[in-house]
Amino acid sequence: AVVSTQSGHYGRGRVRGGNFQLPHRILEKSGAEITRAKVESVSTAEHGYTVTYTDTAGTAHSEHFDSVVLATPLHNSDITFSDDILAAQHSKPFQRTVATFVNGVLAPLVPGETNPSDIMTVASKTNIPFSSLSNKGKAEPDYNYKIFSKEPLSASQMEEMFTKVNEVKVVDWMAYPKYKAPDDLPSFEIAPGLYYINAIESAASAVEMSCIGSKNVALLVYQYLKKVEGPSADAVCKSSDMKRFKEEL
């Protein structure tokens, strides 16, 4: 759950112009064909899987695929699976996170003291309205701040936290899985030929983790379709020659 607190960590990288460009460029480079539709169901077929989806015109379609990759959190996907696909055990409920972006001037949290650049709070402190707050730097006319909270900040809370507010933008979403310790991490493979990239979010949720999950699933799909026998997890973990395993994969 450490990743979910890193709203202000300056060691992270970012894409100039917005991180949203990353999946767009990957799609362009892949040459893949995209179908704009809502997936309704995935069911097993004699050889592979049948995917039923509804296009933007409301027309239903069914297509057969040798392998299927799920790349969306299952908890709110509304995808129906046939009874022999145990997808539910690979999914976790997500928790609400409200990201509030403010241009303004932060009030001194302690009278007479300078505010730190990054502030993390304890969840049990119910009198503190935010989980984390970070100063993202100077931006006209004042400073940009990023705040994570469990609920939207009220007008009175904003007035208490800031001496001046120029602009506010709010992103309210189900951002991260609900973590617990100890916890069992689900497999990328739901069934032979059916894979779930977002399983990696059970360890940590971030775009970088999704990239790692995608690479792992791509290798698993290749091994499945080409009938390549990959090295066992134990062999990989115990080996000192990781380069050899990368070349084999």
N, C-alpha and C positions, 0 to 999 in steps of 0.2 A: 504493500500500500504506500510505500515511500514515494513512488512516482506521482501519486495523486496530490502530494503536498508541494511539489516542486514548481510552483507558479512563478517563482522569482529567481530560479537558479541560472546564473549567467554563463555556466559552462556548456549549455545546450546550444546546438546549431539551429539555424532557421534558413528558409529559402527566401531570397530577396523577392519581394512582390507577393509573398504568401505561400505557406506550406501546401495549400490546396493544389498548387501546380504540380506537385509530385505525382499523384495518381494520374493526372491528365497526361503528363509526359510519358509515364510508364505505358499507358494505354496506346499512345501514339507510336512508341518504339516497338511495342509488341506486335502491331499489325492485326490485333484481334478485332473481331466483328462484334459490335455492341448492339443488343436488342433492348429497346426501352420498354420495359414491361414489369409487371408485378408477379413474382413467383407465388403460385398458390399451393403447390404440393410437390413432393418428391417421393417416388415409390420405387420399389425394386422391380426390375424386369428380368427376363430370362438371361440376358447378358448386359448388365449395367443398370441404368436407372431411367425412369420416365419422369420428366419435369413438365408440369402443367403450369402455364402462365397466362396472364391476361394483358394484352397490349394496350396502348394508349387510347385506342378506339373502342375498348371494351370487349374485344373478340378473344375468346379462349383458344389456346393452342396447347398441343402436347408434342414433345420431342423426346427421342431416345438419345442417351449419351453413354459412352463407355465409362466415363468417370465424371463426378460432380464435385465441385469445390464450393463450399458455403463461406462467404466473405462478409457476413453481417451478423451482429449479435442476435442469437436465437431467441432471447427472452422477449423481444417485441417484434419479431419478424412476421408473425402470423402465418408461417409456413407449416402446412400439415404434412406429416410423414406417415407412411404406411406402418402398420403395427410392428413389423419386424425390424424397423429402424429405431434404435434406442437413442434418439437425439437429445432427449430432455436431460439425461445425466451428464451431458457435455456442456450444459448451459448454467449460468449463474444469474441471479437477479442483480440489477444494476442500482446504484444509488444516485440520487439527485445532486447535482452540483450547479450552482449559479455563479457564473463568471461575470463580474461587473467591472467595466473599464471606465475610468474616470479621468478627465483632465481637470485639474484644479490644484488646491493647496491643502495638504493633510494637516489637521490640527495636531499639536503636540500630545502624544499619548500620555506622557508624564510631564506635568508642568515644569518648565525650565530645562528640560532635556531635549536633545536632538533625536528625532525618530531614526531607528535603524532602517536600512534599505529593504530588508525582508523581515516579516513577522509571521511566525507560526503559532497557532494556539492549540489548546487542549480541548478535545471534543466535549469533555465533561463540564467545561466552564460555560454554562448556559447563558451567563450574562454577557458573553462576548459574541457579537453577531456574525463574526467571520472566522473561517478556518485558516486563511492565510492572506497576507497583504504584501504587495511588493511595489517598490518605486521603479518604474520602467525607464525613468530618465526625463530630461528636459524636453518639452514639446510645447510649442507656442499655443496658448499664451503662458502656460505654467508648466505643470508636470503631469505625466501619465502614470496612473496607478492601475494595478490589476488586483481584484479582490475575489477570493473564492469563499462562498458561503453555502449553507444547506438550504436556506430560504432566501427569497428576494429581500434586499435591504429596503427598509421603509424610508420615507422622506425624513422622519425624525432621526433615524439612525445615521443617515447621510449628513444631516445638519450637525450632528454631534461629532462625526468623524472628520469632517472637512470644514475649514474656514471659508473656502471658496470652491464652487463647482461651476465649471464652464460647459462641460459636455459629459453625458453618461450614455453608455451602451451596455446592454445586458444580454447575455447568452445563457438561457436556462435549459439544461439538458440532463439526460441520464448518462453521466460521463464515465463512471468506473464501476466495475463489479463490487459487490459487497464482500470484503475480505474477512477471513478469520484465520486463526492459528491454533493448532495445526490445520492444514487443509490438504485435500487431495487434488492434484492437478490433472485435468482431463487430457485424454489423448487427442492428437490431431486427427486420428482416424476414427470415424464414427462406425464405419463398416468398410469392408474391402472396396476400394474405388470411390468412397464417399468421405470427404475430408472437410475439416472445420478450422479455418485460419484463426478465428477469434478465440480458440481454446487457449492461446498464449496469454490472453488478457487475464486469465486466472492467476498468472504470476505477476504481471504488471501491465498496465494499460497505457499505451503511448503509440504514436505513429511509428516510432523506431521499432517498437516491439512487433507491430503489425508487419513491418518489412521483414523481420526475422521469421515470423510465423509464415509469411507468404513464401519465403525461400524454402523453408522446411517442407511445406505442403507441395511446392513445385517438384522437389526432389522425390517425395513420396508418390506423386502422380506418375512421374517418369518411371520409377521403379515398378509401379503397378502395371502400367501399360506395356512396358518393355519386358516385364517379367524378370527384372533384375533383382537378385538377392542382395540386399544391403547388409552392412555389418550390424551386429547386435548393439544395443545401447550399452551393455556392459563392456563390450570390446572397445567401443569408442571412449568410454569414460576412463578405462584403465590404460589406454594407450598414451605413450609419450610422443608418438609420431602422428599428430593431427593432420599434417599436410597430406599423408598417404590416404587418409580417409576422405579428405576433400577431393582428391584426384579420383578415387573410386566412385564417389557420388557424382 
